[in-house]
Amino acid sequence: MLTIQARRIIMFVFLFLAVALFVLGMIILPDTLITQIGISSHANSTMPKMLALAIPSVLCVLFSVLFYRSGKSKDLAIAILGVVLFALAFIVNL
């Protein structure tokens, strides 16, 4: 079990990552983001940039705060998933 200080540091790291990746995405990504790719390597689904970046941001922020409060590893795993979704958004759309 992690101490409260260690959980606080982890929470702030995820909060910083969420804000930094959101701002970076708003600057460099196109206005419409590809969110789903079909078998033929073509875009099946797209979303406006604000919504597509808000989803991983909310996952990172919400679940990192929940991890700080409860210490449950599943909350940390979902916060990590938010960062992975950011990475996928950048990889697919750049």
C-alpha positions as CSV (number, residue, x, y, z in Angstrom):
1,M,0.0,0.0,0.0
2,L,1.3,3.4,-1.0
3,T,1.6,6.2,1.5
4,I,-0.7,9.2,1.2
5,Q,2.3,11.3,0.1
6,A,3.2,8.9,-2.8
7,R,-0.5,8.8,-3.9
8,R,-0.5,12.6,-3.9
9,I,2.6,12.7,-6.1
10,I,1.1,10.2,-8.5
11,M,-2.2,12.3,-8.6
12,F,-0.3,15.5,-9.5
13,V,1.7,13.7,-12.2
14,F,-1.5,12.5,-13.8
15,L,-3.2,15.9,-13.5
16,F,-0.1,17.5,-15.1
17,L,-0.1,14.9,-17.9
18,A,-3.9,15.4,-18.6
19,V,-3.6,19.2,-18.8
20,A,-0.4,19.2,-20.8
21,L,-1.6,16.6,-23.3
22,F,-5.0,18.4,-23.7
23,V,-3.3,21.7,-24.4
24,L,-0.8,20.1,-26.8
25,G,-3.6,18.3,-28.6
26,M,-5.7,21.5,-28.9
27,I,-2.6,23.1,-30.6
28,I,-1.3,20.5,-32.9
29,L,-4.2,18.1,-33.8
30,P,-6.7,18.7,-36.6
31,D,-10.2,20.0,-35.8
32,T,-11.8,16.6,-36.4
33,L,-10.1,13.5,-34.9
34,I,-10.3,10.0,-36.1
35,T,-11.6,7.8,-33.2
36,Q,-12.2,4.5,-34.9
37,I,-10.3,2.8,-37.7
38,G,-11.8,0.0,-39.8
39,I,-10.2,-3.2,-41.1
40,S,-9.5,-1.4,-44.4
41,S,-7.4,1.3,-42.6
42,H,-9.9,4.0,-43.2
43,A,-11.6,6.2,-40.7
44,N,-14.9,4.7,-39.5
45,S,-15.7,7.3,-36.9
46,T,-14.6,10.9,-36.2
47,M,-15.2,13.3,-33.3
48,P,-14.7,17.0,-32.8
49,K,-11.4,17.8,-31.2
50,M,-12.7,19.2,-28.0
51,L,-14.9,16.1,-27.2
52,A,-12.2,13.6,-28.3
53,L,-9.6,15.2,-26.0
54,A,-12.1,15.7,-23.2
55,I,-12.7,11.9,-22.7
56,P,-9.1,10.9,-21.8
57,S,-8.7,14.1,-19.8
58,V,-11.7,13.3,-17.6
59,L,-10.5,9.7,-17.2
60,C,-7.1,10.9,-16.1
61,V,-8.3,13.6,-13.7
62,L,-11.2,11.8,-12.2
63,F,-9.5,8.5,-11.6
64,S,-6.2,10.0,-10.4
65,V,-8.2,11.9,-7.7
66,L,-10.1,8.7,-6.8
67,F,-6.8,6.9,-6.6
68,Y,-5.5,9.5,-4.2
69,R,-8.5,9.2,-2.0
70,S,-8.9,5.5,-2.0
71,G,-5.6,4.0,-3.0
72,K,-7.3,1.3,-5.2
73,S,-5.1,0.1,-8.0
74,K,-8.1,-0.1,-10.4
75,D,-8.5,3.7,-10.2
76,L,-4.8,4.0,-11.1
77,A,-5.2,1.6,-14.0
78,I,-8.1,3.7,-15.5
79,A,-6.0,6.9,-15.1
80,I,-3.2,5.1,-17.0
81,L,-5.8,4.2,-19.6
82,G,-6.6,7.9,-20.1
83,V,-2.9,8.5,-20.9
84,V,-2.9,5.6,-23.3
85,L,-6.0,7.1,-25.1
86,F,-4.2,10.4,-25.4
87,A,-1.2,8.5,-27.0
88,L,-3.5,6.7,-29.4
89,A,-5.2,10.0,-30.4
90,F,-1.8,11.5,-31.2
91,I,-0.5,8.5,-33.1
92,V,-3.6,8.0,-35.2
93,N,-4.2,11.7,-36.0
94,L,-0.7,13.0,-36.7
